[in-house]
Amino acid sequence: MYIIADRMTANGLMLGGTQGLTIADESDIAQKLSDIPQDEKTILVTSTLAEVAETEIERLKKRGIICIIIPDMVSGHEDTTKKLIKEAVGFELG
């Protein structure tokens, strides 16, 4: 799995034990997406960066790569997190 996140989100993910993150910002997200290895099957991209790079993400999807948009510090809030958990688990918790 390939993860592209802004610095703040990446720091939070690293504190949680995630390794192999690629840090990007709005100025270089397109380049980071084009650098994804050909054999990669799944990528996670923070929502703010995904908004900037919609065209590149669509291109990756056409290559068969699963692109998952995750919340970040700017766009993420409780409703988004609950929705992601519900989709992953199959039912709403609490």
C-alpha atoms as one frame of an Amber mdcrd trajectory, in Angstrom:
protein
   0.000   0.000   0.000   1.258   3.452  -0.943   0.267   6.430   1.245   0.564
  10.073   0.186  -0.263  12.622   2.866   0.435  16.158   3.982   3.090  16.554
   6.677   0.641  16.884   9.610  -1.393  13.809   8.646   1.792  11.843   7.911
   3.145  12.690  11.368  -0.066  11.403  12.964   0.039   8.195  10.927   3.708
   7.657  11.817   2.892   8.083  15.519   0.363   5.299  15.009   3.070   3.041
  13.574   2.483   3.505   9.837   5.645   3.239   7.771   6.508   4.041   4.176
   4.671   7.341   3.863   5.255   9.831   1.087   4.877  13.447   2.177   3.454
  15.849  -0.400   1.891  19.277  -0.664  -0.337  20.908  -3.260   2.637  21.974
  -5.371   4.106  18.480  -5.854   1.184  16.047  -5.489   0.938  15.480  -9.259
   4.617  14.481  -9.402   4.287  12.190  -6.364   1.319  10.439  -7.987   3.213
   9.964 -11.237   6.121   8.421  -9.271   3.975   5.571  -7.926   5.552   2.219
  -8.831   3.886   0.307 -11.672   3.256  -2.741  -9.474   1.414  -0.780  -6.766
  -2.226  -1.841  -6.390  -3.583   0.429  -3.635  -2.888   4.026  -2.671  -4.248
   6.239   0.077  -4.328   9.998  -0.477  -5.505  12.682   1.927  -8.650  14.480
   0.797  -7.130  17.948   0.422  -4.376  16.613  -1.841  -6.884  14.486  -3.767
  -8.954  17.581  -4.578  -5.921  19.193  -6.195  -4.981  16.068  -8.158  -8.346
  14.735  -9.379  -7.089  14.197 -12.948  -4.040  12.216 -11.837  -6.131  10.076
  -9.491  -8.587   9.261 -12.279  -5.639   8.239 -14.465  -4.431   5.871 -11.734
  -7.900   4.365 -11.370  -7.938   3.648 -15.109  -4.657   1.738 -14.590  -6.511
  -0.469 -12.108  -5.085   1.087  -8.959  -7.466   1.329  -6.010  -7.420   4.936
  -4.769  -8.754   5.537  -1.285  -9.295   9.104  -0.099  -8.704   9.534   3.631
  -9.577  12.550   5.804  -6.878  14.986   6.850  -6.634  17.801   9.393  -8.405
  20.287   7.103 -11.282  18.237   5.767 -11.611  15.407   8.247 -14.181  15.523
  10.975 -16.145  13.097  13.090 -18.818  12.360  10.451 -16.179  11.437   7.858
 -14.367   9.176  10.304 -17.601   7.465  11.373 -18.539   6.901   7.721 -15.141
   5.313   6.975 -15.440   3.025   9.992 -18.988   2.032   9.012 -17.859   1.203
   5.468 -14.893  -0.823   6.732 -16.732  -2.721   9.482 -20.144  -2.960   7.832
 -22.168  -1.369  10.625 -22.155   1.765  12.757 -20.302   1.666  16.056 -21.728
   3.424  19.113
